[in-house]
Amino acid sequence: MSEIDIMHQAAPTLAGIKAGSLFNCPYHDHQSLVEDCVRLNRILVPKGIRLVPIRILNDRVLVYVYRSKDIEKILSDKQVEHVLEQYGYTNKQPTHCVAHLVHRLQEDSSFPHEVGIFLGYPIEDVIGFIEKRECKWIGCWKVYGDVQKAKRQFDQIHQCMTSYRTMVQHGIAMQSAIVSDEKRR
């Protein structure tokens, strides 16, 4: 797993416009994965971001990159708390919730429906998906709530991804491309 992989796949999280990103990367061996995670987290953690390998399937590893403060803020919402309680999230600390999400992803081959919360999707969209309502729009995720707001977010995400691809093409290092929590205030 390289910095370029992270810049391509987690650009909105690196830029601070999305709480989390989830993506697959090639997997070769456990030792390389551990070394990559340690190396990348040395860059990410001081900026308020964490990288966690979640599940290994054959030659792929599912990686979760997230902003701890964003997840903490999301988890403080009463509606989010209620949804997560239904899935066994008893401790409200971000690290415990992420660990529980990892456990749920590893115990079942399907994705837990609450994963959208950890990616920063609006709670009304997560609930709509869980309840299998008819969605109003499909973009980066299925929209059940405010379509116009979601379209603006989708445009922002698309522009961010394009911008980060350009940075990669120009050789800009990931460390320089990350928007730290301090810069977002």
C-alpha positions as CSV (number, residue, x, y, z in Angstrom):
1,M,0.0,0.0,0.0
2,S,1.5,3.3,-1.0
3,E,0.9,7.0,-0.4
4,I,-0.4,7.2,-4.0
5,D,-3.0,4.5,-3.2
6,I,-4.2,6.6,-0.2
7,M,-4.2,9.9,-2.2
8,H,-6.3,8.3,-4.9
9,Q,-8.7,6.4,-2.7
10,A,-9.1,8.6,0.4
11,A,-8.7,12.1,-1.1
12,P,-11.9,13.5,0.5
13,T,-10.8,12.3,3.9
14,L,-7.3,13.7,3.5
15,A,-8.8,17.0,2.4
16,G,-11.1,17.1,5.4
17,I,-14.4,17.0,3.5
18,K,-15.4,13.5,4.4
19,A,-15.1,11.6,7.8
20,G,-13.9,8.4,6.4
21,S,-13.0,6.4,3.3
22,L,-13.1,2.6,2.7
23,F,-11.3,0.9,-0.2
24,N,-9.4,-2.2,-1.3
25,C,-5.7,-2.4,-2.0
26,P,-3.5,-5.3,-3.2
27,Y,-2.3,-7.6,-0.3
28,H,0.9,-9.5,-0.6
29,D,1.9,-10.6,2.9
30,H,1.2,-9.7,6.6
31,Q,4.6,-8.3,7.3
32,S,4.5,-5.8,4.4
33,L,0.9,-4.8,5.4
34,V,2.0,-4.1,9.0
35,E,5.1,-2.1,7.8
36,D,2.9,-0.1,5.4
37,C,0.3,0.7,8.0
38,V,3.0,1.8,10.5
39,R,4.8,4.0,7.9
40,L,1.6,5.6,6.6
41,N,0.1,6.2,10.1
42,R,3.3,8.1,11.0
43,I,2.3,10.6,8.4
44,L,-1.4,10.5,9.0
45,V,-1.8,10.4,12.8
46,P,-0.2,13.8,13.4
47,K,-2.7,15.3,11.0
48,G,-5.7,13.7,12.9
49,I,-6.2,10.8,10.5
50,R,-5.8,7.1,11.1
51,L,-5.5,4.1,8.7
52,V,-6.8,0.7,9.7
53,P,-6.7,-2.5,7.7
54,I,-10.1,-4.1,8.3
55,R,-10.4,-7.3,6.3
56,I,-8.1,-9.5,4.2
57,L,-9.7,-11.4,1.3
58,N,-7.2,-13.4,-0.8
59,D,-4.9,-10.9,-2.4
60,R,-6.8,-7.8,-1.3
61,V,-7.0,-5.8,2.0
62,L,-10.0,-3.6,2.9
63,V,-8.6,-0.3,4.4
64,Y,-10.4,2.3,6.4
65,V,-9.0,5.8,6.6
66,Y,-10.8,8.2,9.0
67,R,-10.6,11.4,10.9
68,S,-10.9,10.7,14.6
69,K,-12.4,14.1,15.5
70,D,-15.0,13.8,12.7
71,I,-16.0,10.3,13.9
72,E,-16.2,11.6,17.5
73,K,-18.5,14.4,16.4
74,I,-20.7,12.0,14.4
75,L,-20.9,9.6,17.3
76,S,-22.1,12.3,19.6
77,D,-25.4,12.7,17.6
78,K,-28.3,11.1,19.5
79,Q,-29.8,9.6,16.3
80,V,-26.5,8.0,15.4
81,E,-26.2,6.7,18.9
82,H,-29.6,5.1,18.7
83,V,-28.8,3.4,15.3
84,L,-25.5,2.1,16.6
85,E,-27.0,0.7,19.8
86,Q,-29.1,-1.6,17.6
87,Y,-25.9,-3.1,16.3
88,G,-24.1,-3.6,19.6
89,Y,-22.1,-0.4,19.8
90,T,-22.0,0.1,23.6
91,N,-18.9,2.3,24.0
92,K,-19.2,5.7,22.3
93,Q,-15.4,6.3,22.0
94,P,-14.3,6.4,18.3
95,T,-11.6,3.8,18.8
96,H,-14.0,1.4,20.4
97,C,-16.6,2.0,17.8
98,V,-14.1,1.5,14.9
99,A,-12.9,-1.7,16.6
100,H,-16.5,-2.9,16.8
101,L,-17.0,-2.1,13.2
102,V,-13.9,-4.0,12.3
103,H,-15.2,-7.0,14.3
104,R,-18.6,-6.8,12.5
105,L,-16.9,-6.6,9.1
106,Q,-14.7,-9.6,9.9
107,E,-17.4,-11.8,11.3
108,D,-19.7,-11.5,8.3
109,S,-18.9,-11.5,4.5
110,S,-21.5,-8.8,3.9
111,F,-21.2,-5.2,4.9
112,P,-22.9,-4.0,8.1
113,H,-25.5,-1.4,7.2
114,E,-24.2,1.1,9.7
115,V,-20.9,1.4,7.8
116,G,-22.2,4.6,6.2
117,I,-22.1,6.4,9.5
118,F,-18.3,5.8,9.7
119,L,-17.9,7.1,6.2
120,G,-19.6,10.4,7.1
121,Y,-22.9,9.8,5.2
122,P,-25.9,11.8,6.5
123,I,-27.7,9.8,9.2
124,E,-31.0,10.1,7.3
125,D,-29.4,8.3,4.3
126,V,-28.0,5.6,6.5
127,I,-31.4,5.0,8.1
128,G,-33.1,5.0,4.7
129,F,-30.7,2.4,3.5
130,I,-31.2,0.2,6.6
131,E,-34.9,0.5,6.3
132,K,-34.8,-0.3,2.6
133,R,-36.8,2.8,1.7
134,E,-37.0,4.0,-1.9
135,C,-34.0,6.2,-2.5
136,K,-34.3,9.7,-4.1
137,W,-30.9,9.8,-5.8
138,I,-27.8,7.7,-6.3
139,G,-24.4,9.3,-6.3
140,C,-21.4,8.5,-4.1
141,W,-24.0,6.8,-1.9
142,K,-27.8,6.3,-2.0
143,V,-29.6,9.5,-0.9
144,Y,-32.8,9.3,1.1
145,G,-32.8,12.8,2.6
146,D,-31.7,16.1,1.1
147,V,-30.9,15.5,-2.5
148,Q,-29.6,19.0,-3.3
149,K,-27.2,19.0,-0.3
150,A,-26.0,15.5,-1.4
151,K,-25.4,16.6,-4.9
152,R,-23.3,19.5,-3.6
153,Q,-21.3,17.0,-1.5
154,F,-20.9,14.7,-4.5
155,D,-19.6,17.6,-6.6
156,Q,-17.2,18.6,-3.9
157,I,-16.0,15.0,-3.5
158,H,-15.5,14.7,-7.3
159,Q,-13.5,18.0,-7.5
160,C,-11.4,16.8,-4.5
161,M,-10.6,13.5,-6.2
162,T,-9.7,15.3,-9.4
163,S,-7.5,17.7,-7.5
164,Y,-5.7,14.9,-5.6
165,R,-5.1,12.9,-8.9
166,T,-3.5,16.1,-10.3
167,M,-1.3,16.4,-7.2
168,V,-0.2,12.8,-7.6
169,Q,0.7,13.5,-11.3
170,H,2.8,16.5,-10.2
171,G,4.6,14.4,-7.6
172,I,3.2,16.2,-4.5
173,A,3.8,14.0,-1.4
174,M,0.8,12.9,0.6
175,Q,2.1,14.7,3.7
176,S,1.9,18.0,1.8
177,A,-1.6,17.2,0.5
178,I,-3.2,16.5,3.8
179,V,-5.4,19.2,5.4
180,S,-4.7,18.9,9.1
181,D,-7.4,19.3,11.8
182,E,-5.8,22.6,12.9
183,K,-6.2,24.0,9.3
184,R,-9.9,23.1,9.2
185,R,-10.9,25.2,12.2
